[in-house]
Amino acid sequence: EHGSPYRGRVHSVYRHTINLQFPDALLALQCADSPLSPISLSLPLNGSQMDALSVTQNAPCFVYPDHIEIHCKDSLILIHVENATAHYSASISHVAIGSTFRDCIDKVIQESGKSGFAFILQGARKYIQETEEFLQNEEPEKAAISLGRILGLGTGLTPSGDDFLCGVLAMLQTTGQDKIPFTRMLHRRIQQNLFATNDISGEFLQSALRGEYSEPAIHLLQAADRGIGYAKSFLHIGHSSGIDTLCGMLWVLDNFAR
């Protein structure tokens, strides 16, 4: 307001990405050509140029109407934001999903060599089995509570459980089941338990609860039965984040679409 800057701090710095934390949002500054998410701002720099920026955790940053400032110890980084800055639509609409699409996702998961959703061996399997049993017994509230328990499970920048849930939410919305009791209760459960995961993963889950997803997910779901190429692009998202997300999508298709 009145020309005052929006103040934040550098939350974290990792490969090709600088995360800026503000009071009510997190912004990820990324190198060009990296997979975009609803919280991304892609800079005209390659990965090496991004990594060469001398940015440290907790450095103050400020957002102005036309630029962003990051105040480092020995330098000031200015990021100019033009009115013509391109963006993608992060929202998805209902799409007819056929068996070909389901088999395409399953094939990519099986051939990934990453043992998709491998963390189920660490305790999540029982929660997923319980969820399926509750769904079969038409107990949506208990099913939502059980599936919500995988939030925060797993390791990495975004735990596998959170990536799986993002895939679940995306496919429920795509297949027009975003208003059923189970989905509404799952939304509530996730919102109540965001404290159980880290800031970055929580921001992605918040976006998913608003119906906003990464650019690769949007392209995949829009392509529907023509999505084999887009599904393979998930192999390059994080260590296993892309595959874990596909596993969440596949779980919905196997437990709801039929």
C-alpha positions as CSV (number, residue, x, y, z in Angstrom):
1,E,0.0,0.0,0.0
2,H,1.1,3.6,-0.8
3,G,4.3,2.4,-2.3
4,S,5.5,0.4,0.7
5,P,7.3,-2.8,-0.1
6,Y,6.1,-6.2,0.9
7,R,8.8,-7.6,3.2
8,G,10.0,-11.1,3.4
9,R,13.2,-13.2,3.8
10,V,15.1,-15.9,2.0
11,H,13.6,-19.1,3.3
12,S,16.0,-21.5,1.7
13,V,18.4,-22.0,-1.3
14,Y,18.8,-25.3,-3.1
15,R,19.8,-26.4,-6.6
16,H,18.7,-23.8,-9.2
17,T,16.0,-22.4,-6.8
18,I,15.7,-19.6,-4.2
19,N,12.7,-19.7,-2.0
20,L,11.4,-16.4,-0.6
21,Q,9.1,-16.5,2.5
22,F,6.5,-13.8,3.1
23,P,3.9,-13.5,5.9
24,D,1.2,-15.4,3.9
25,A,3.0,-16.9,0.9
26,L,6.1,-18.6,-0.4
27,L,7.7,-17.7,-3.8
28,A,10.1,-20.0,-5.6
29,L,12.6,-18.2,-7.9
30,Q,13.7,-20.8,-10.5
31,C,16.0,-21.1,-13.5
32,A,14.6,-20.9,-17.0
33,D,13.1,-24.1,-18.4
34,S,12.5,-25.7,-15.0
35,P,9.1,-27.2,-14.3
36,L,6.8,-24.5,-13.1
37,S,4.4,-24.7,-10.1
38,P,1.8,-22.3,-8.8
39,I,4.4,-20.6,-6.6
40,S,7.1,-20.3,-9.3
41,L,8.7,-17.2,-10.8
42,S,11.0,-18.3,-13.7
43,L,14.1,-16.1,-14.2
44,P,16.0,-15.7,-17.5
45,L,19.0,-17.5,-16.0
46,N,20.3,-21.1,-16.5
47,G,21.0,-23.4,-13.6
48,S,24.7,-22.5,-13.3
49,Q,23.9,-18.8,-13.2
50,M,21.2,-19.3,-10.5
51,D,23.6,-21.3,-8.4
52,A,26.3,-18.6,-8.7
53,L,24.1,-16.0,-7.0
54,S,25.5,-15.3,-3.5
55,V,22.2,-15.7,-1.7
56,T,22.1,-16.8,1.9
57,Q,19.3,-18.1,4.1
58,N,17.3,-15.4,6.0
59,A,18.6,-12.5,3.8
60,P,15.9,-9.8,3.7
61,C,13.9,-9.4,0.5
62,F,11.3,-6.8,-0.7
63,V,8.6,-6.9,-3.3
64,Y,7.7,-3.6,-5.1
65,P,5.1,-3.1,-7.9
66,D,7.8,-3.6,-10.6
67,H,10.7,-5.4,-9.0
68,I,12.0,-7.7,-6.3
69,E,15.0,-6.9,-4.1
70,I,17.2,-9.4,-2.3
71,H,19.6,-7.8,0.1
72,C,22.6,-10.0,0.4
73,K,25.7,-9.4,2.6
74,D,27.9,-8.0,-0.2
75,S,25.4,-7.3,-3.0
76,L,21.9,-6.3,-4.0
77,I,20.0,-8.5,-6.4
78,L,17.3,-6.7,-8.4
79,I,14.7,-8.7,-10.3
80,H,12.6,-6.6,-12.7
81,V,9.1,-7.8,-13.3
82,E,7.5,-6.5,-16.5
83,N,3.8,-6.3,-17.2
84,A,4.1,-8.7,-20.1
85,T,5.6,-11.5,-17.9
86,A,4.1,-14.8,-19.2
87,H,2.2,-17.1,-16.9
88,Y,0.3,-20.4,-17.3
89,S,-3.2,-21.3,-16.0
90,A,-2.7,-23.4,-12.9
91,S,-6.3,-24.6,-12.7
92,I,-7.7,-27.8,-14.2
93,S,-11.1,-28.6,-15.5
94,H,-13.1,-31.8,-15.7
95,V,-11.7,-34.2,-18.4
96,A,-12.9,-37.6,-19.6
97,I,-10.3,-40.2,-18.5
98,G,-10.2,-43.5,-20.2
99,S,-8.4,-46.8,-19.6
100,T,-5.6,-45.9,-21.9
101,F,-4.6,-42.9,-19.7
102,R,-4.7,-45.2,-16.6
103,D,-2.4,-47.8,-18.3
104,C,-0.1,-45.0,-19.5
105,I,0.5,-43.8,-16.0
106,D,0.9,-47.3,-14.7
107,K,3.5,-48.1,-17.4
108,V,5.6,-45.0,-16.6
109,I,5.6,-45.8,-12.9
110,Q,6.6,-49.4,-13.4
111,E,9.4,-48.5,-15.8
112,S,10.7,-45.6,-13.8
113,G,13.2,-47.6,-11.8
114,K,12.4,-45.4,-8.9
115,S,10.0,-47.8,-7.2
116,G,7.2,-45.3,-7.3
117,F,5.8,-44.3,-3.9
118,A,8.5,-46.5,-2.3
119,F,7.8,-44.9,1.1
120,I,4.7,-47.0,1.6
121,L,7.1,-49.6,3.0
122,Q,7.8,-47.2,5.8
123,G,4.3,-47.2,7.3
124,A,1.9,-45.7,4.8
125,R,0.7,-49.0,3.3
126,K,-1.6,-49.6,6.3
127,Y,-3.2,-46.2,6.0
128,I,-3.9,-46.7,2.3
129,Q,-5.3,-50.1,2.9
130,E,-7.5,-48.8,5.7
131,T,-8.7,-46.0,3.4
132,E,-9.7,-48.5,0.7
133,E,-11.6,-50.6,3.2
134,F,-13.5,-47.5,4.6
135,L,-14.4,-46.5,1.0
136,Q,-15.7,-50.0,0.3
137,N,-17.8,-49.8,3.5
138,E,-19.1,-46.3,2.4
139,E,-17.4,-44.5,5.3
140,P,-16.0,-41.4,3.6
141,E,-15.1,-39.5,6.8
142,K,-13.0,-42.4,8.2
143,A,-11.4,-42.9,4.8
144,A,-10.4,-39.2,4.6
145,I,-8.9,-39.3,8.1
146,S,-6.9,-42.4,7.3
147,L,-5.5,-41.2,4.0
148,G,-4.7,-37.8,5.6
149,R,-2.3,-39.6,7.9
150,I,0.2,-40.0,5.1
151,L,0.7,-36.2,5.1
152,G,4.4,-35.5,5.8
153,L,5.5,-39.1,5.5
154,G,8.7,-39.7,3.6
155,T,11.9,-37.7,3.1
156,G,13.0,-35.0,0.7
157,L,12.1,-31.4,0.0
158,T,8.5,-32.5,-0.6
159,P,7.8,-35.7,1.3
160,S,6.4,-38.6,-0.8
161,G,3.1,-38.6,1.1
162,D,2.5,-35.0,0.2
163,D,3.3,-35.6,-3.5
164,F,0.9,-38.6,-3.4
165,L,-1.8,-36.5,-1.9
166,C,-1.3,-33.8,-4.6
167,G,-1.8,-36.4,-7.2
168,V,-5.0,-37.6,-5.5
169,L,-6.4,-34.1,-5.3
170,A,-5.6,-33.4,-8.9
171,M,-7.2,-36.6,-10.2
172,L,-10.3,-36.2,-8.0
173,Q,-10.8,-32.8,-9.4
174,T,-10.1,-33.8,-13.0
175,T,-12.6,-36.7,-12.9
176,G,-15.3,-34.5,-11.4
177,Q,-15.3,-35.9,-7.9
178,D,-14.1,-32.8,-6.1
179,K,-17.5,-32.3,-4.5
180,I,-18.1,-35.8,-3.1
181,P,-18.1,-36.2,0.7
182,F,-14.7,-38.0,0.7
183,T,-13.0,-35.2,-1.2
184,R,-14.5,-32.4,0.9
185,M,-13.5,-34.3,4.1
186,L,-10.0,-35.0,2.7
187,H,-9.6,-31.3,2.0
188,R,-10.5,-30.4,5.6
189,R,-8.2,-33.1,7.0
190,I,-5.2,-31.8,4.9
191,Q,-5.9,-28.2,5.9
192,Q,-6.0,-29.1,9.6
193,N,-2.7,-31.0,9.4
194,L,-0.4,-28.8,7.3
195,F,1.7,-28.3,10.4
196,A,2.9,-31.9,10.0
197,T,5.0,-31.1,6.9
198,N,7.5,-28.5,5.9
199,D,6.9,-25.0,4.6
200,I,7.6,-25.7,1.0
201,S,5.5,-28.9,0.7
202,G,2.7,-27.2,2.7
203,E,2.6,-24.4,0.1
204,F,2.2,-26.9,-2.7
205,L,-0.6,-28.6,-0.8
206,Q,-2.3,-25.3,-0.1
207,S,-2.2,-24.7,-3.9
208,A,-3.7,-28.1,-4.6
209,L,-6.5,-27.4,-2.1
210,R,-7.2,-24.2,-4.2
211,G,-7.3,-26.3,-7.3
212,E,-3.9,-25.1,-8.6
213,Y,-1.2,-27.5,-9.8
214,S,2.2,-27.6,-11.5
215,E,2.5,-27.0,-15.2
216,P,3.5,-30.6,-16.0
217,A,0.4,-31.8,-14.1
218,I,-1.8,-29.4,-16.1
219,H,-0.4,-30.6,-19.4
220,L,-0.7,-34.2,-18.5
221,L,-4.3,-34.0,-17.4
222,Q,-5.3,-31.8,-20.4
223,A,-3.8,-34.4,-22.8
224,A,-5.8,-37.2,-21.3
225,D,-5.4,-40.3,-23.4
226,R,-2.6,-38.7,-25.4
227,G,-0.5,-38.1,-22.3
228,I,2.3,-40.7,-22.5
229,G,4.9,-38.1,-23.3
230,Y,3.7,-35.8,-20.6
231,A,3.7,-38.7,-18.1
232,K,7.3,-39.5,-18.9
233,S,8.2,-35.8,-18.0
234,F,7.3,-36.6,-14.4
235,L,10.5,-38.8,-14.2
236,H,12.5,-35.6,-14.1
237,I,10.6,-33.9,-11.3
238,G,12.6,-34.1,-8.0
239,H,14.1,-37.3,-6.8
240,S,10.8,-39.2,-6.8
241,S,8.2,-36.4,-6.5
242,G,6.9,-36.8,-10.1
243,I,6.5,-40.6,-9.7
244,D,4.8,-40.2,-6.3
245,T,2.4,-37.7,-7.8
246,L,1.5,-40.2,-10.6
247,C,1.0,-42.9,-8.0
248,G,-1.6,-40.7,-6.3
249,M,-3.4,-40.2,-9.6
250,L,-3.3,-43.9,-10.3
251,W,-4.7,-44.7,-6.9
252,V,-7.8,-42.5,-7.6
253,L,-8.3,-44.1,-11.0
254,D,-8.2,-47.6,-9.4
255,N,-10.5,-46.7,-6.5
256,F,-13.0,-44.2,-7.9
257,A,-13.1,-44.1,-11.7
258,R,-14.6,-47.6,-11.9
